[in-house]
């Protein structure tokens, strides 16, 4: 473990350029990475904070096919939107690159060629899924089907996003092509594979032993599960025409698999930055005195904790990541964020509706960060945290200090008298906050760190409330000078240590206080609070009070909730599109079916099953047992007396030892809930036939 690094290389997951950035991306990766990078710079460290657009992912080619444009058109459009969103929210990348750029193509090609020449790959022929209608092999994201582990029917060919299991496309049950919807066939093709199984001992030693105590439990647990299950060789090339061409003999018509090419994008982005700044890039990736940290979401854990480290190890020239503080997922109003379903808060739209309020969103996302488990963003919580915390605590304290300083002293910081015991205690607490916050940030506990920042603002509010300078000014003006001087030290400290969390607020507050760094000994900004006798001196002129935060009204929240309801309605209408007609049935086929109205007279859930319910149904001609898969949607007591449509002459079938003599007709509503095909009208009697 590198306890005294000379420099830091900080990477943030490369976003796919198939759509804009939403709050889930910001909360899971980019805000915590930015907090960490800003903090390190304020401590005086040499930092390379890099990212870039992942422009070779299969989702991009899917998007291009849907929109009838080229993949390049798609990535050019969204790269601009994404990059501007990051800039607008104050994400301070030292370099934001593109994997379609020449530097990256050259870097990834050279990386592959060295591993190839060193014999690190296995070359073999395998059967891959092939879409006969489209006339092409199907990349993993072009295949969907049922996950063999959890049963999710919408798993992708590389990973199930429901349970997180990494898959090969051939593992899926009932696979189908995402291009044509056809059932794919197997066809032989030749590819290069990275033999992950050969690195199991290395991974056990490096991660399971070496990082048991310092990696987050959610990250360590997922990695351990992967290793315990046994690793398999994984293809590093694909039959596609969009990506980096395989740079060796036999590579015609093939490209580097995106999971192999994308993480190398961190290296190529560092190269671009170093060339622009006149630096040598190699120490940031090859020197043991460099600390490498990857910020990602949980869906990328396997790639950054197992596959990319194996690539770096196999290459031989690179350092390994010191930590991978992956976050879990952020949901929106109780539902999983979805780009395809438009269930998201898009950053570029947020800034149109909440101009100059970037820090409010940064604050709420950090306060509610999914650091060890999935968490939920709600507009109600957003409003409450803004109004009750940013406005009422942080903003209120600053406003009182600046207003009173201007009222009593025309904005000139007063000279203090002798400190009282409470003053000494308050200043001592103030000076301790940087190390407390630093300890949390260094352990990637950003929610905890931001909470301590707010506790400093609470300290200021409590100090003013206890000392009551607005009352004391009438009887002891000298004492009030000291009170305001101490309060201004807290305000000045807030302007400094809020920067990683609330950069726009920090800049605004520094301007309001007319903040000047008077340090002449090159003390890092973060350390000034704890080491400097005073942060703002007597006689210094501050500016006028401005509101740092404004109250968010109910009407603004109602507008956002209405927007989400409109999305729900649109998705429901999309989901209700009728399924294609089945094959033609003859009139004779139809007349064979005996459809009747029945009444449920008894109902009970079948023991040891999740879905099945045993019903006794009065069909008008008899009372019979019908087993129906409705237990997850209805309570037994709620359906007794319910009129239902029954296929009465269906051949009996034994289900879990119970003979089922018929079928209840059901359908699904837009939310996927089963509902009865309903004959429940007055005057319709049990036994009535349906013609």
VENLIN-V616261 format. One record per pair of residues at least 24 apart in sequence whose C-alpha atoms are under 6 Angstrom apart, sorted by the first residue. I is the first residue (numbers start at 1). J is the second residue. D is the distance in whole Angstrom. If there is no record, write none. Layout:
I/J/D, I/J/D
//
This chain:
5/289/5, 5/290/5, 5/291/6, 6/289/5, 6/290/6, 7/46/5, 7/47/6, 7/290/5, 8/47/5, 8/290/5, 8/291/5, 9/48/5, 9/284/6, 9/292/5, 10/49/5, 10/293/5, 11/49/6, 11/50/5, 11/51/6, 11/294/5, 12/51/5, 12/295/5, 13/296/5, 14/51/6, 14/52/5, 14/53/5, 14/54/5, 15/53/5, 15/54/6, 16/54/5, 17/55/6, 17/75/5, 17/78/5, 17/79/6, 18/60/5, 19/78/6, 20/82/6, 21/82/6, 21/346/6, 22/345/5, 22/346/4, 22/347/5, 23/345/6, 24/330/5, 27/365/5, 28/297/6, 28/327/5, 29/295/6, 29/296/5, 34/91/6, 35/500/5, 35/501/6, 38/500/5, 39/500/6, 42/524/6, 42/525/5, 42/526/5, 43/524/5, 43/526/5, 44/524/5, 49/93/5, 49/94/5, 50/93/6, 50/94/6, 50/95/5, 51/96/5, 52/96/4, 52/97/4, 52/98/5, 53/98/5, 54/99/6, 55/99/6, 56/243/5, 57/258/6, 58/141/6, 85/348/6, 89/358/6, 95/273/6, 97/269/5, 104/268/5, 108/261/6, 115/315/6, 121/193/5, 121/194/5, 122/192/6, 122/193/5, 123/191/6, 123/192/4, 124/190/6, 124/191/6, 125/189/5, 125/190/4, 126/188/5, 126/189/6, 127/186/5, 127/187/5, 127/188/4, 128/186/5, 128/187/5, 129/184/6, 129/185/5, 129/186/5, 130/184/5, 130/185/5, 130/186/6, 131/184/5, 140/169/5, 142/177/6, 142/178/5, 143/176/6, 143/177/5, 143/178/6, 144/175/6, 144/176/6, 145/172/5, 145/173/6, 145/174/5, 145/175/4, 146/172/6, 146/173/5, 147/172/6, 191/237/6, 192/235/6, 192/236/6, 192/237/6, 193/233/6, 193/234/5, 193/235/4, 193/236/5, 194/233/5, 194/234/5, 195/233/4, 196/231/6, 196/232/6, 196/233/5, 197/231/5, 197/232/5, 285/318/6, 285/319/6, 286/318/5, 286/319/5, 291/322/6, 292/321/5, 292/322/5, 293/321/6, 293/322/6, 293/323/5, 293/324/6, 294/324/5, 295/325/6, 295/326/6, 296/326/5, 297/326/5, 297/327/5, 298/326/6, 298/327/6, 298/328/5, 327/370/6, 327/371/5, 328/370/5, 328/373/5, 328/374/5, 329/374/5, 330/374/6, 330/375/5, 330/376/6, 331/376/5, 331/377/6, 332/376/6, 332/377/5, 333/377/6, 333/378/5, 359/502/5, 366/447/5, 367/447/5, 387/551/5, 391/549/5, 394/457/5, 395/548/6, 397/461/5, 402/545/6, 403/545/6, 411/541/6, 411/542/5, 412/539/6, 412/540/6, 412/541/4, 413/538/5, 413/539/5, 413/540/5, 414/481/5, 414/538/5, 415/538/5, 416/481/6, 416/482/4, 417/482/6, 431/529/6, 431/530/4, 489/535/6, 512/543/5, 513/542/5, 513/543/6, 514/542/5, 572/670/5, 576/670/6, 594/647/6, 594/648/6, 594/649/6, 595/646/6, 595/647/5, 595/689/6, 595/690/5, 596/645/6, 596/646/5, 596/687/6, 596/688/5, 596/689/4, 596/690/6, 597/644/6, 597/645/5, 597/686/5, 597/687/5, 597/688/5, 598/643/6, 598/644/5, 598/686/5, 599/641/6, 599/642/6, 599/643/4, 599/686/6, 600/640/5, 600/641/5, 600/642/5, 601/640/5, 601/641/6, 602/640/6, 603/636/5, 604/636/5, 619/686/6, 619/687/5, 620/686/5, 620/687/4, 625/660/6, 625/661/6, 626/660/5, 626/661/5, 626/662/6, 627/660/5, 643/680/5, 644/678/6
//
